[in-house]
Amino acid sequence: MHALWVGALLLFSRLLCPVVAGGERAYAEKMLYRFNYWIETEIHDMDPTYKYTIAPGCGKDGARCTFEELMVHSIWSKNQNPGTRDTTQPLELKFEEEVSESINSLSLNVNQIFGYMTSARFDAAAGLDGFTDSAKLMPNVGDYYAVLARMGDPIKKFSDTVDKVSKTDPDKLKSNYPKVWKRAKEVTAILTALRRVDSDKYRARNFRNSLPGYDGWPDDTTPEIVMKKLETELQRDIQAIDFQGTIKKNQKQVPDIEQRLKAVNAKFLASAQGLPHSKAIYASEQSIVGCECKKSFIQTNLKKIK
């Protein structure tokens, strides 16, 4: 195998740990679980025949769970031994009371929520970056990646149900529905964008190293990989490769840059296929497709580029 592709595998191997989402990725995932759980409650209110798919075992005597209860039910407490899978089921998650109420009332934007989530602690002093218990979060669906890929489904179902009920029984519709729906889509987009950031950082480095040695790249010409800010509700700079911008930037010196970029990218994707971080990116993008959310920030203009 060419040394460059061995390098690509090693770089992706370093991304194995972030698959267990930490920091902003963890908060985005947990908020997505929360809003989908909430959305399913509203779907059921409009259509009592609807069967819950998100944490159906959470809650007692038919009551639905709070955010804290959902996290305790679905998230393992973080194991303090590096490299060891979490096996301790938490008993309690603590926010300050007013923070919890604000999250549930939609009065906070996603940036404020993420800030407050940094201070949330399970009873064992662990934060919200533990493993997801997929079997409890979405029974009979599969592993973490299968669950993440299905997270767009309730959002789409909610949209369809609202459309239907608005024509048959509009009195069932609540005034906060547009905001709940919008927030769930925002968090889905944020999670997908955050998953792309690390991948594209390593992919850009691989392109810079690989393109000059591919089929007679012009001498003394260095590829310029153009990055583009992904537009999300999260107030920070999230950069990913702008494939069309990269083609335009290099086309004068290398007229067939698009074909070369496709070939190099195809090898890169093949080298990463099946690795956890690659699977997490694909799963989060599937959730975008599932909820029919706007995905203009994802550059998919080239057939073989994802």
N, C-alpha and C positions, 0 to 999 in steps of 0.2 A: 504493500500500500504506500502511496506517495507520502512523504514526510509531512506535507501540508495538511493532508487529511487525517493523519495520525494526530497532528496538532489540533485539528478541529474536534476530534473525539475527546482529547484531553481537556480542551476548553469546556466542552459541554459536560464532561464528567464533573467539573468543578461546580456546575450548576445543580448537581443532584440535591444538595441540602436545601436550597431555596424552594424546592417543590413543596416541602412542608412549609406552607406560606408563613412568612414572618413579617413583622412591621406592617406597612401599608397593605401588602397583599393579604395578610391575615385578616386585617380589619375589613378589607373589601369583601373577602369571602364570607366572613361572619355576618356582615351587614346584608349581603345578598341572600344568605340563608334566612335571616330575620325578615327581610321584606317579602321574600317568597312565601314564608310561613304566614305572614300577615295577609298577603294577597289571597292565599288559599282560604283563609277565614272569610274574607269578603266574597269570594266566589261561592262558598257554601251558603252564605247568607242569601245570595241571589238565587242560587240553585241548590236546594237541600239534597239533591241526588248526587252531587259532586263528592267524590272520594278523595280524602286528603292523601297527598304523596310525600309532603315534607314533614318529617318527624311525627307520624301519626300516633306514635306511642307516648308523646309528650303530653302531660296534663292529666288531671284526675277528675273522674266523674263527669266527663264531657267538657270540662273547662279547657280553654286554650292557654298555652304557656306565655309567660312574659318573656322578654328578651333574655333576662338572666336565666330563667328556667330552661329555655331552649338551648342556651350555651352549655349549661350543666348536663343536659340530656345528650347532647350531640358531640361534644368536644372532650377529648381526653385531656387530663391535666398534664402539663409538660414534664417529661422525665428529666431529671437533672444530670443523668449520665449520658455524655455525648455518644451518639451512634447507637443508642439503645431505644427501641420503640417504646412510646408511652403506653403504660398499662394501668395507670392509676385513674380511676373514675372520680372526678371532682364532686364535691357535695354542695358547693355554694359559690356564687359569683357575686361580687360586691361592687356596686357603683354608689356614689352619693345619691340619695333619694331623688333630688331635683334633676339630676342628670338622666336617670332612668326615665323619669316622667317626660323629660324633654325629647328623648329619643323616640318614645312611643307616641308623642303628639306631633311629630314631624316639624317641630319648631326650630330644629338645628339643621344646618346644611351639612354636607358630607365632610367637609373639612373640620367643622366643629366636632362632629361625631367621632372622627378618627382621632382627634386630639384627646377627647375624653376616654376613648378606648385604651389609650396608653396607660391609664391609671387603673383600669379594671383589673381585679385580681380574684382568682379562685381561692378557695379556702387554704390551699397548700402554697399560697403566695405566688403561684404561676399566673402569667398573663394570657391573653387571648391568642396565643400562637401555637397551641397544642395541635395534635393530630385530630382530624375529623373522624368520628366513628360513623363510617358510611352506612353500616347496616342499620343504625338507629336513625340517621338523618334521612335516608331514602331507602327503605327496605326493598330487597329483591331487585335492585337496579344493577349493582356491581360495585366496583372499587371506587376510590376517590375520584378518578378521572371520569368514570361513567356518570357519577353523581353531578360533578361540575358541568359536564356536557348537557345535562338535562335541566340545568337551572333556568334556562330561558323558557321552558314549557309553561310553567304557571303564569308567567307574565303575559304570554301570548293567549293563554286560556282566559285570563282575567279580561284582556282587551276584547276578546270575542264575546264573552259573557255580558260585559257592559253594553256592547253594541246590540246584542239580542234583547236584553232586558229594557234598554232605552226605548225599544219599539213596542214591547209587550206589557211592561209594568214599570214605567219610569219612576214611580214613587219609591222603588227599592234602591234607587241610586243615591249614594251619599256624596256630600259636597267635597270630601277629601279624596275621592277616587282619582281625579287627575293628578294630584300631588303624589299619592302612593305609587301610581303607575310610572310617573316620571322619575321618581326617586329610584325605583327598582331598576329602570333602564339605565339611569346614570351610574349606578354602582356596577352593573354588568359591564358597561363600557370602560369604567375605571379599572376593573379587574383585568380585562383583556389587555388594556394598554400597559398596565404594570407588568404583566406577563411577557409582553413584547420587548420591553426595555432591555432586560438582561440578554435576551436572545439576540437582539439586533446589535447590541454592543459587541458581542463576540463574532457575529456574522460579518459586521463591517470590517473588523480586524482581519478576519479570514479573507474577505474579498480583496483588501489592500495587499495581502501577501500572495494571494493565488492568481489574481488577474495578470500581473506582469509576466508570470511564467507559463501562461496558457496560450498555446498555438501562436507563437511569434508576436507577442505584444511589442509595440514599437519601443525601441531603445530610448532610455532617458525619459520615459513617460510614466508618471506615477498616477494611479487611479485616484480620482477624487470621489469619495463616497459622501453623498449629500444626506444629511439628517433633517428630519422635519418634526416639529413639535406636534404631538397628538393632542387634539382639543378634547379635554374632559372637564368635569366640574371640580376636579382636584386642583388646588392652587399650588402647583409646582410644575417645573419644566420636565416633561416626559418626551424623550426623543426616540424616534425610530427611523429606520432607513426609508428615504424617499426614492423609490426605484425609478420613477419617471424623471425626477430631478437629477439622479445620478446619470441616467442615460443622456439627458440633455447636456450635462456638464462635460461629459467625456466624448461626445459624439463627433466633435470637430477633429480631434486628434485620432480617434478610433471609431470610424464610421459604423463598424459592426458591433458596437458595444452591447447592444441589446441581446444579440445572440450569445456573445461571450458571457454576459451576466447571467443569462438563463442557464447556461451550461455549468458555470461555477456554482450557482445557487442550487441546482439540482443535485450536485455532488455533496454540497454542504447539508442539504436536507436529508439525503440518503445516509450520511454519516451520523446524523442525529436521530434517525428514525428509531422509535421505541424507547429512547432515553426519557426519564421522568419529566424533565423540564419541557422537552418537546411535546410530550403528551399533554402536559398541563396547558401549554399554549393552545394546542388544537382543541382541547376540551373547552377552554374559556371562549374561543372563537365560535365553537358550536353553540354555546349558550347565547351568543349574540345573534346567530342565525335563528335559533329557536324562538327568541322573543321578538324577532323581526325589528330589532333595534337599529337605529341609524349607525352605520359602520364606515362612514366616509374617512375616518382617521386610520383605517386599516388599508395599507397599500396592497391591492391584489390585482393590479392592472396587467401583470405579466402572467401568462398561463401557468408557468412552473414556479412562480414566486409566491410564497405565502407569508 
